[in-house]
Amino acid sequence: MNCYICGGECVKDVIHGSYIYWKCRDCFTSQVLPQPSEQELYEFYNRYHLCTESGGVYDEVEDRMKADFPFKANLLRRHMKKFVPRLLDVGCGKGYFVHTALKNGFDAEGIDISQSAVDYAVNSLGVKARAGKIDECLTEWHETFDAITFWATIEHIAKPMEALHAIYNCLKP
């Protein structure tokens, strides 16, 4: 199995349900191989972000994810020279990192393919988020953001290099 990013050799890393995560020995990127179809991803993540009682599984990892975000926001903030940097979180899920980034002085928003996650982010956390994919927003977001985060997302994308190019085009020069 070869890495979608660098072409290096991948080895089995983690099995989560019916998905196998592979890790590249060269660039250490994790990826789900073979990739689920776009429709499968939409269906999976719209269920995933629901509460456990509604058939979701995010509740099982939510505390760990939220615990990581203050450290990540502080780390990113130390590298940003601008007073109020604009930040986009690609694959924002329920918006917890966007919420944390706002508290750390960012002008932050998110995008995720899961409508149920975005609904939670907007309605429960009050953050700016939208459902969709980064490459659908290239015209609107061209050279808009000072920083773009992509936490635990690249491994789920069928064409990661296209997503990385879209992210690049949304960054300010």
C-alpha positions as CSV (number, residue, x, y, z in Angstrom):
1,M,0.0,0.0,0.0
2,N,1.5,3.4,-1.0
3,C,0.9,6.7,0.7
4,Y,-1.4,9.2,-1.1
5,I,0.8,12.1,-0.1
6,C,4.4,11.1,-0.7
7,G,4.2,7.6,-2.3
8,G,6.0,5.9,0.6
9,E,5.2,2.5,2.0
10,C,2.3,2.3,4.4
11,V,1.8,-0.2,7.3
12,K,-1.4,-1.1,9.2
13,D,-1.7,1.2,12.2
14,V,-5.2,1.1,13.6
15,I,-8.5,-0.6,12.9
16,H,-11.6,1.4,13.7
17,G,-14.8,-0.5,12.9
18,S,-14.6,-1.6,9.3
19,Y,-11.9,1.0,8.5
20,I,-8.2,0.4,8.4
21,Y,-5.8,3.3,9.2
22,W,-2.5,3.0,7.5
23,K,0.6,5.0,8.5
24,C,3.3,6.0,6.0
25,R,6.8,5.0,7.1
26,D,8.2,8.1,5.3
27,C,6.0,11.1,6.1
28,F,4.1,9.5,9.0
29,T,0.7,10.6,7.6
30,S,-2.2,8.3,8.5
31,Q,-4.8,7.5,6.0
32,V,-7.8,5.2,5.5
33,L,-7.1,2.9,2.6
34,P,-8.9,2.1,0.5
35,Q,-10.8,5.4,0.8
36,P,-14.5,5.3,1.4
37,S,-16.6,7.0,-1.3
38,E,-17.7,10.6,-0.8
39,Q,-21.3,9.4,-0.1
40,E,-20.0,7.0,2.5
41,L,-18.1,9.8,4.2
42,Y,-21.1,12.1,4.3
43,E,-23.3,9.4,5.7
44,F,-20.7,8.3,8.3
45,Y,-19.9,11.8,9.6
46,N,-23.5,12.9,9.7
47,R,-24.1,9.9,12.0
48,Y,-20.7,10.1,13.8
49,H,-21.3,13.6,15.3
50,L,-24.7,12.7,16.7
51,C,-25.0,11.9,20.4
52,T,-24.7,8.3,21.4
53,E,-28.4,8.0,22.0
54,S,-29.0,9.0,18.3
55,G,-26.5,6.5,17.0
56,G,-23.4,8.7,17.0
57,V,-19.9,7.8,18.3
58,Y,-18.3,11.3,18.8
59,D,-19.2,11.2,22.5
60,E,-16.6,8.5,23.0
61,V,-13.7,10.7,21.8
62,E,-15.1,14.2,22.6
63,D,-13.4,14.7,25.9
64,R,-10.0,13.7,24.5
65,M,-10.4,16.0,21.5
66,K,-11.5,19.0,23.7
67,A,-8.5,18.4,26.0
68,D,-6.0,18.7,23.1
69,F,-7.4,21.9,21.7
70,P,-6.2,24.5,24.2
71,F,-2.6,23.3,23.7
72,K,-3.0,23.4,19.9
73,A,-4.5,26.9,20.0
74,N,-1.8,28.2,22.2
75,L,0.9,26.6,20.0
76,L,-0.6,28.2,16.9
77,R,-1.1,31.6,18.6
78,R,2.6,31.7,19.5
79,H,3.5,31.5,15.8
80,M,1.0,34.2,14.7
81,K,2.4,37.7,14.8
82,K,-0.8,39.4,13.8
83,F,-3.0,40.9,16.5
84,V,-6.2,39.0,15.5
85,P,-5.3,36.4,12.9
86,R,-7.9,34.9,10.7
87,L,-8.2,31.1,11.1
88,L,-10.1,28.4,9.3
89,D,-10.4,24.9,10.8
90,V,-11.0,22.4,8.0
91,G,-12.8,19.4,9.3
92,C,-14.0,21.4,12.3
93,G,-16.5,18.8,13.4
94,K,-18.6,20.1,16.2
95,G,-16.6,23.4,16.4
96,Y,-14.7,22.8,19.6
97,F,-11.3,23.9,18.2
98,V,-13.0,27.0,16.5
99,H,-14.5,27.9,19.9
100,T,-11.1,27.4,21.6
101,A,-9.4,29.5,18.9
102,L,-11.9,32.4,19.4
103,K,-11.0,32.4,23.1
104,N,-7.3,32.6,22.2
105,G,-7.7,35.7,20.1
106,F,-8.3,34.3,16.6
107,D,-11.0,35.4,14.2
108,A,-12.0,31.8,13.6
109,E,-14.5,29.8,11.6
110,G,-14.8,26.2,10.4
111,I,-15.9,24.0,7.6
112,D,-16.9,20.3,7.8
113,I,-18.8,17.8,5.6
114,S,-21.1,16.9,8.4
115,Q,-24.2,19.0,8.6
116,S,-25.1,17.5,12.0
117,A,-21.7,18.6,13.4
118,V,-21.9,22.1,11.9
119,D,-25.4,22.5,13.3
120,Y,-24.0,21.7,16.7
121,A,-21.1,24.2,16.2
122,V,-23.4,27.0,15.2
123,N,-26.4,26.4,17.5
124,S,-24.7,25.1,20.6
125,L,-21.3,26.8,20.6
126,G,-22.3,29.9,18.6
127,V,-19.3,29.7,16.3
128,K,-19.2,30.4,12.6
129,A,-19.1,27.2,10.6
130,R,-20.5,25.8,7.4
131,A,-21.1,22.4,5.9
132,G,-19.1,21.7,2.7
133,K,-15.7,21.1,1.4
134,I,-12.7,23.5,1.2
135,D,-12.5,23.2,-2.6
136,E,-16.1,24.5,-2.9
137,C,-15.1,27.8,-1.3
138,L,-11.9,28.7,-3.2
139,T,-13.4,31.8,-4.9
140,E,-14.9,33.2,-1.7
141,W,-11.9,32.4,0.5
142,H,-9.0,33.0,-1.9
143,E,-6.1,34.4,0.1
144,T,-8.3,35.1,3.1
145,F,-6.8,33.2,6.1
146,D,-3.6,33.7,8.1
147,A,-3.7,30.1,9.3
148,I,-5.6,27.0,8.4
149,T,-5.8,23.9,10.7
150,F,-6.6,20.4,9.5
151,W,-6.7,18.3,12.7
152,A,-7.4,14.6,12.2
153,T,-8.9,15.2,8.8
154,I,-6.4,14.4,6.0
155,E,-6.6,10.6,6.5
156,H,-10.3,10.7,5.5
157,I,-9.9,12.6,2.3
158,A,-9.8,10.7,-1.0
159,K,-7.7,13.3,-2.8
160,P,-5.6,14.8,-0.1
161,M,-3.3,16.7,-2.4
162,E,-6.3,18.5,-3.9
163,A,-7.4,19.5,-0.5
164,L,-3.9,20.7,0.4
165,H,-3.8,22.8,-2.8
166,A,-7.2,24.3,-1.9
167,I,-6.0,25.1,1.6
168,Y,-2.9,26.8,0.1
169,N,-5.0,28.9,-2.1
170,C,-7.1,30.1,0.9
171,L,-4.0,31.3,2.8
172,K,-2.8,34.8,2.5
173,P,0.5,35.2,0.8
